[in-house]
Every structure is written in C-alpha cells, then in structure tokens.
Amino acid sequence: MSKLLRGVAAGWGAKKLGGGCFGTVVVFLVLWWVLGNFDIFK
C-alpha cells in the first residue's frame, strides 16, 4: 500500500511540476526517490 500512495503522490507532483514528457518523467523519478528515501508513506 505504501508504494501505491508513494506512486500517487509522485504522479500528482510530476503532473503539477513537469513541463513536458521528459520533464514529467524526471520529476516523477525524483519525487519517487525522495518519498521512499525519507519513509514518508510507511
């Protein structure tokens, strides 16, 4: 469940912050790593 919440949060942030296709993917990956690294959704 935590990976699902992490994915939703990263996807929402990438949609808001990402400029184009490549930018959205980069923002998603960065947010996925940050949210996982700090154990926010455990």
DRENTORVEX-197172 format. One record per residue: residue number from 1; x, z, y of N, C-alpha, C, CB in turn. Coordinates in Angstrom, 1 decimal, decimal comma. Atoms other than C-alpha are relative to their C-alpha. Glycine has a CB too. Layout:
REM residues N
@seq = NUM n_xx = X n_zz = Z n_yy = Y ca_xx = X ca_zz = Z ca_yy = Y c_xx = X c_zz = Z c_yy = Y cb_xx = X cb_zz = Z cb_yy = Y .
...
REM end
This chain:
REM residues 42
@seq = 1 n_xx = 0,8 n_zz = 0,0 n_yy = -1,2 ca_xx = 0,0 ca_zz = 0,0 ca_yy = 0,0 c_xx = 0,9 c_zz = 0,0 c_yy = 1,3 cb_xx = -0,9 cb_zz = 1,2 cb_yy = 0,0 .
@seq = 2 n_xx = -0,8 n_zz = 0,0 n_yy = -1,2 ca_xx = 2,8 ca_zz = 0,7 ca_yy = 2,4 c_xx = 0,6 c_zz = -1,4 c_yy = 0,4 cb_xx = 1,2 cb_zz = 1,0 cb_yy = -0,2 .
@seq = 3 n_xx = -0,5 n_zz = 1,3 n_yy = -0,3 ca_xx = 4,2 ca_zz = -2,8 ca_yy = 2,0 c_xx = -1,1 c_zz = -0,9 c_yy = 0,7 cb_xx = 0,5 cb_zz = -0,7 cb_yy = -1,2 .
@seq = 4 n_xx = 1,1 n_zz = 0,7 n_yy = -0,6 ca_xx = 0,7 ca_zz = -4,2 ca_yy = 2,9 c_xx = -0,1 c_zz = 0,4 c_yy = 1,4 cb_xx = -1,3 cb_zz = 0,3 cb_yy = -0,8 .
@seq = 5 n_xx = 0,1 n_zz = -0,4 n_yy = -1,4 ca_xx = 0,5 ca_zz = -2,1 ca_yy = 6,0 c_xx = 1,2 c_zz = -0,5 c_yy = 0,8 cb_xx = -0,1 cb_zz = 1,5 cb_yy = 0,1 .
@seq = 6 n_xx = -1,2 n_zz = 0,5 n_yy = -0,6 ca_xx = 4,0 ca_zz = -3,0 ca_yy = 6,9 c_xx = -0,1 c_zz = -1,5 c_yy = 0,3 cb_xx = 1,3 cb_zz = 0,3 cb_yy = -0,8 .
@seq = 7 n_xx = 0,2 n_zz = 1,4 n_yy = -0,2 ca_xx = 3,2 ca_zz = -6,7 ca_yy = 6,5 c_xx = -1,0 c_zz = -0,3 c_yy = 1,1 cb_xx = -0,4 cb_zz = -0,6 cb_yy = -1,3 .
@seq = 8 n_xx = 1,0 n_zz = 0,3 n_yy = -1,0 ca_xx = 0,1 ca_zz = -6,5 ca_yy = 8,6 c_xx = 0,5 c_zz = 0,4 c_yy = 1,4 cb_xx = -1,3 cb_zz = 0,9 cb_yy = -0,3 .
@seq = 9 n_xx = -0,6 n_zz = -0,4 n_yy = -1,3 ca_xx = 1,9 ca_zz = -4,6 ca_yy = 11,4 c_xx = 1,0 c_zz = -1,0 c_yy = 0,5 cb_xx = 0,6 cb_zz = 1,4 cb_yy = -0,1 .
@seq = 10 n_xx = -1,0 n_zz = 1,0 n_yy = -0,3 ca_xx = 4,8 ca_zz = -7,1 ca_yy = 11,3 c_xx = -0,6 c_zz = -1,3 c_yy = 0,4 cb_xx = 1,0 cb_zz = -0,2 cb_yy = -1,1 .
@seq = 11 n_xx = 0,6 n_zz = 1,3 n_yy = -0,3 ca_xx = 2,5 ca_zz = -10,1 ca_yy = 11,2 c_xx = -0,7 c_zz = 0,1 c_yy = 1,4 cb_xx = -1,0 cb_zz = -0,3 cb_yy = -1,0 .
@seq = 12 n_xx = 0,6 n_zz = -0,1 n_yy = -1,3 ca_xx = 0,5 ca_zz = -8,8 ca_yy = 14,2 c_xx = 1,0 c_zz = 0,0 c_yy = 1,1 cb_xx = -0,9 cb_zz = 1,3 cb_yy = 0,0 .
@seq = 13 n_xx = -1,0 n_zz = 0,0 n_yy = -1,0 ca_xx = 3,6 ca_zz = -8,1 ca_yy = 16,2 c_xx = 0,6 c_zz = -1,4 c_yy = 0,2 cb_xx = 1,1 cb_zz = 1,0 cb_yy = -0,3 .
@seq = 14 n_xx = -0,5 n_zz = 1,3 n_yy = 0,0 ca_xx = 5,0 ca_zz = -11,5 ca_yy = 15,3 c_xx = -0,9 c_zz = -1,0 c_yy = 0,7 cb_xx = 0,4 cb_zz = -0,5 cb_yy = -1,4 .
@seq = 15 n_xx = 1,0 n_zz = 0,8 n_yy = -0,6 ca_xx = 1,8 ca_zz = -13,2 ca_yy = 16,4 c_xx = 0,0 c_zz = 0,2 c_yy = 1,5 cb_xx = -1,4 cb_zz = 0,2 cb_yy = -0,6 .
@seq = 16 n_xx = 0,1 n_zz = -0,4 n_yy = -1,5 ca_xx = 1,9 ca_zz = -11,4 ca_yy = 19,8 c_xx = 1,3 c_zz = -0,4 c_yy = 0,7 cb_xx = -0,2 cb_zz = 1,5 cb_yy = 0,1 .
@seq = 17 n_xx = -1,3 n_zz = 0,2 n_yy = -0,6 ca_xx = 5,7 ca_zz = -11,8 ca_yy = 20,4 c_xx = 0,6 c_zz = -1,4 c_yy = -0,3 cb_xx = 0,9 cb_zz = 1,1 cb_yy = -0,4 .
@seq = 18 n_xx = -0,6 n_zz = 1,2 n_yy = 0,4 ca_xx = 6,6 ca_zz = -15,0 ca_yy = 18,6 c_xx = -0,4 c_zz = -1,2 c_yy = 0,9 cb_xx = -0,2 cb_zz = -0,3 cb_yy = -1,4 .
@seq = 19 n_xx = 0,4 n_zz = 1,1 n_yy = -0,9 ca_xx = 6,8 ca_zz = -18,1 ca_yy = 20,8 c_xx = -0,4 c_zz = -1,3 c_yy = -0,8 cb_xx = 1,2 cb_zz = -0,4 cb_yy = 0,8 .
@seq = 20 n_xx = 0,3 n_zz = 1,2 n_yy = 0,8 ca_xx = 6,8 ca_zz = -20,9 ca_yy = 18,2 c_xx = 0,1 c_zz = 0,3 c_yy = -1,5 cb_xx = 0,9 cb_zz = -1,2 cb_yy = 0,3 .
@seq = 21 n_xx = 0,0 n_zz = -0,3 n_yy = 1,4 ca_xx = 7,0 ca_zz = -21,3 ca_yy = 14,5 c_xx = 1,3 c_zz = 0,7 c_yy = -0,4 cb_xx = 0,0 cb_zz = -1,4 cb_yy = -0,8 .
@seq = 22 n_xx = -1,2 n_zz = -0,7 n_yy = 0,3 ca_xx = 10,7 ca_zz = -20,3 ca_yy = 14,2 c_xx = 0,1 c_zz = 1,4 c_yy = 0,6 cb_xx = 1,2 cb_zz = -0,9 cb_yy = 0,4 .
@seq = 23 n_xx = 0,0 n_zz = -1,3 n_yy = -0,7 ca_xx = 10,4 ca_zz = -17,5 ca_yy = 16,7 c_xx = -0,9 c_zz = 1,0 c_yy = -0,7 cb_xx = -0,4 cb_zz = -0,2 cb_yy = 1,4 .
@seq = 24 n_xx = 0,9 n_zz = -0,9 n_yy = 0,7 ca_xx = 7,4 ca_zz = -16,0 ca_yy = 14,9 c_xx = 0,6 c_zz = 0,5 c_yy = -1,3 cb_xx = -1,3 cb_zz = -0,7 cb_yy = -0,3 .
@seq = 25 n_xx = -0,6 n_zz = -0,4 n_yy = 1,2 ca_xx = 9,3 ca_zz = -16,0 ca_yy = 11,6 c_xx = 1,1 c_zz = 1,0 c_yy = 0,2 cb_xx = 0,5 cb_zz = -1,2 cb_yy = -0,8 .
@seq = 26 n_xx = -1,1 n_zz = -0,9 n_yy = -0,3 ca_xx = 12,3 ca_zz = -14,3 ca_yy = 13,2 c_xx = -0,5 c_zz = 1,3 c_yy = 0,4 cb_xx = 0,9 cb_zz = -0,6 cb_yy = 1,1 .
@seq = 27 n_xx = 0,6 n_zz = -1,3 n_yy = -0,5 ca_xx = 10,2 ca_zz = -11,7 ca_yy = 14,9 c_xx = -0,6 c_zz = 0,7 c_yy = -1,2 cb_xx = -1,1 cb_zz = -0,2 cb_yy = 1,1 .
@seq = 28 n_xx = 0,6 n_zz = -0,6 n_yy = 1,2 ca_xx = 8,3 ca_zz = -11,1 ca_yy = 11,6 c_xx = 1,1 c_zz = 0,7 c_yy = -0,8 cb_xx = -0,8 cb_zz = -1,0 cb_yy = -0,8 .
@seq = 29 n_xx = -1,0 n_zz = -0,6 n_yy = 0,8 ca_xx = 11,5 ca_zz = -10,5 ca_yy = 9,7 c_xx = 0,7 c_zz = 1,2 c_yy = 0,6 cb_xx = 1,1 cb_zz = -1,1 cb_yy = -0,3 .
@seq = 30 n_xx = -0,6 n_zz = -1,2 n_yy = -0,7 ca_xx = 13,0 ca_zz = -8,2 ca_yy = 12,4 c_xx = -1,0 c_zz = 1,2 c_yy = -0,1 cb_xx = 0,3 cb_zz = -0,4 cb_yy = 1,4 .
@seq = 31 n_xx = 0,9 n_zz = -1,1 n_yy = 0,1 ca_xx = 9,8 ca_zz = -6,1 ca_yy = 12,5 c_xx = -0,2 c_zz = 0,5 c_yy = -1,4 cb_xx = -1,4 cb_zz = -0,5 cb_yy = 0,5 .
@seq = 32 n_xx = 0,0 n_zz = -0,5 n_yy = 1,4 ca_xx = 9,6 ca_zz = -6,0 ca_yy = 8,7 c_xx = 1,1 c_zz = 0,9 c_yy = -0,3 cb_xx = 0,0 cb_zz = -1,2 cb_yy = -1,0 .
@seq = 33 n_xx = -1,2 n_zz = -0,8 n_yy = 0,3 ca_xx = 13,1 ca_zz = -4,7 ca_yy = 8,5 c_xx = 0,0 c_zz = 1,3 c_yy = 0,8 cb_xx = 1,3 cb_zz = -0,8 cb_yy = 0,4 .
@seq = 34 n_xx = 0,1 n_zz = -1,2 n_yy = -0,8 ca_xx = 12,6 ca_zz = -2,2 ca_yy = 11,3 c_xx = -1,0 c_zz = 1,0 c_yy = -0,5 cb_xx = -0,3 cb_zz = -0,3 cb_yy = 1,5 .
@seq = 35 n_xx = 1,0 n_zz = -0,9 n_yy = 0,6 ca_xx = 9,4 ca_zz = -0,8 ca_yy = 9,9 c_xx = 0,4 c_zz = 0,6 c_yy = -1,3 cb_xx = -1,3 cb_zz = -0,8 cb_yy = -0,1 .
@seq = 36 n_xx = -0,4 n_zz = -0,5 n_yy = 1,3 ca_xx = 10,9 ca_zz = -0,5 ca_yy = 6,5 c_xx = 1,2 c_zz = 0,9 c_yy = 0,1 cb_xx = 0,4 cb_zz = -1,2 cb_yy = -0,9 .
@seq = 37 n_xx = -1,2 n_zz = -0,8 n_yy = -0,2 ca_xx = 14,2 ca_zz = 1,0 ca_yy = 7,7 c_xx = -0,3 c_zz = 1,4 c_yy = 0,5 cb_xx = 0,9 cb_zz = -0,7 cb_yy = 1,0 .
@seq = 38 n_xx = 0,4 n_zz = -1,4 n_yy = -0,5 ca_xx = 12,5 ca_zz = 3,9 ca_yy = 9,5 c_xx = -1,1 c_zz = 0,6 c_yy = -0,7 cb_xx = -0,4 cb_zz = -0,2 cb_yy = 1,5 .
@seq = 39 n_xx = 1,0 n_zz = -0,6 n_yy = 0,8 ca_xx = 10,0 ca_zz = 4,6 ca_yy = 6,8 c_xx = -1,3 c_zz = 0,3 c_yy = 0,7 cb_xx = 0,5 cb_zz = 1,2 cb_yy = -0,8 .
@seq = 40 n_xx = 1,2 n_zz = -0,3 n_yy = -0,8 ca_xx = 7,0 ca_zz = 4,4 ca_yy = 9,2 c_xx = -1,2 c_zz = 0,0 c_yy = -0,9 cb_xx = -0,1 cb_zz = -1,1 cb_yy = 1,1 .
@seq = 41 n_xx = 1,2 n_zz = 0,1 n_yy = 0,8 ca_xx = 4,4 ca_zz = 3,4 ca_yy = 6,5 c_xx = 0,2 c_zz = 0,6 c_yy = -1,4 cb_xx = -0,4 cb_zz = -1,4 cb_yy = -0,1 .
@seq = 42 n_xx = -0,2 n_zz = -0,6 n_yy = 1,3 ca_xx = 5,4 ca_zz = 5,8 ca_yy = 3,7 c_xx = -1,1 c_zz = 1,0 c_yy = -0,3 cb_xx = 1,3 cb_zz = 0,7 cb_yy = -0,1 .
REM end
